[in-house]
Amino acid sequence: VMYLGMHNVVSFLISNEMDLYEQQSTYNPNMPVRLLQYVGNLYEKYINQTGMNKFGDMLIKLPVPRLIVFYNGTRNEPDQKILKLSDAFPEGAESDIEVTVRMLNVNYGRNQKLLTACKPLAEYAWIVNEVRERNLTKDEEGASSAIDQAISTMPDDFVIKPFLVAHR
């Protein structure tokens, strides 16, 4: 099951896992609360679609959520960072709930193990880096030109190249 009902989020329900992925080009420490809301919506949909009774006396089995943010902004962030919902609570407050989100830095030259394992993601990191380096004016016209130049110089064996050329 794939659910695309949320802005900038792609989620998959495979076996007993509910994987939510979001790409962020700016750092956002509020991702735990956002993804908590998304997970709540997805659980509601899942429970309704499967006919489970959340009000009954039998424990319903739910898919395990995995919350991932792919970060490719310009702020210097580590290869991996755990964002926690509890960071938003008042200092010293005790909570009955915690949400953690794994933020993965997918900028070119970062997170080499991940980018080596996922060629399309490595290619995406490359193209974003090329556009940034070419768009020195930081305006829309410069960005458009930088994108065209980066796509033109992209190696032909990049699996994302046909998609980028088609949607240039």
N, C-alpha and C positions, 0 to 999 in steps of 0.2 A: 504494500500500500504506500502510495506517495501522496503527501498532502501539501498543497501549495497555497493554502488559504491565508497565509500570513506574509506580511511585507518582508522581503529579503531573506526569507527562511525557507529551506527545503528540508522536509522530514521524510524518513523512510521507516516503515514498520516491517521488519524482516525477522521472522521467527519470534523470539522473545525479546527483541531489542527495538527501541524507538529512538532512532538517530536523528537529531536535529542539527543542521549545519547552517551557519550564517557567515557571510563574508562582511568584514568591516574595513573600510578604508580610513576610518578615524577611530581612535581609541575610545571605547565606551565602557566605563566601569559598571554601568547599569545592566549589563547583559544577563546577570543572574535573575533579576526580577522580570525582565522581558521574557526570558526563556521559561521561567516558572509559569508565567501566564500562558505561553504557547503550549507547554506540556499539559497544563490544566485543560485547555481547550481540546487538545488531542485525546486526552483520557476520556473526556466527556463524549467525544465523537466515537471513540473506540468502544466504550461501554454501551452506548446506544446501538451501534451497528452490530455488536455481538449479542445483544439481548441480555447482557449481564444485569444482575440486580444488586446495585450498590447499597440498597437499604435492607438486604436480606441478612440472614444469620450465617451464611456461608462466605468464607473469604474468597473474593474474586482475585484471580491472578492477572497481573498487569505486566505489560512489556517494560523492560528496564530502560530508562532514559539515558541517552548519551548526548551530552550537550557540548558542541564544538563550535568555536568561532575561529574562522580563518582571518587573521589580521594582516593587512598589507599597507598600513598607513606609514607616514613619514616619521612618526614619533619612534624614538629608539626603545624598543621593547625586547625582552628576552625571547629566545626561541619558543619557550613554552611558559605560560603563566596560568595559575589557577585564580579565577575570579570567584569571590564568595558573596552570597547574599548577606551573610552576617556582617560584612564590612559596611553595609548600609545602616545597620542598627546603631543605636546610641552606645557609646563605649561602655563596656562592662555589662551590657544587657544580656540576659540569658534567653535563648529562644528554643522553641520546640521544633524548629525547622531549619534546615540548611540546604542550600542549592549551590553546587559548584559547577563552573563552566570552564572548560579547558580552552584557553586561547593559544592558538598556534601562529607564530609569526611566519608568514609565507612570502616574505620579501626575498628578492634575489640575493643569494649568498647566505641566507639564514636557513636553519632547520634542514641541513643537508641530507640527513637520513630520510626524512619525510619526502623531500623533493626528489631524491634519487629513486625512491620507491614509487612515486606517482609522476610519470612523465608529463601528463597534461597540466598538473599543478606547477611543475618546474617551468614549463613553457609559459604558463600564465605569469609566473613571477618574472620571467625574462622579459616578456612584452611590457609589463607594467614598468619595469626598470628602464627599458629602452625609451618608452614614452616620457617618463619623468626626466631622463637625461636630455632628451631632444626638445622638450617644452620649457625652454628657459624663460619665455615671456609669461607663462602661467595664465594665458588667456585662452578663450575658446578657439580662436583662429589658430593659435600656436599649438593647441592640443590636437586639433584636427590634422594639422600638418605633421605633427610628431607621430600620431597614430599611423598615418599613411606611410611615413618613412620607416617606422618600425616594422610594419607588416611587410613592406617591400624588402627589407633586409633580413626578415625572418628566414631561417633555414627551411628548405623545402620538406625536410623529413619531420617537421613539427606536426603532430596530429591535430593541433588546433588551428593550423594555418588555413585549411579550406573553409572552416567556419568563419574565421575572421575576415577572409577575403570576401566571402559571400555577404557578410553583414557589415562591411567596411563603412 
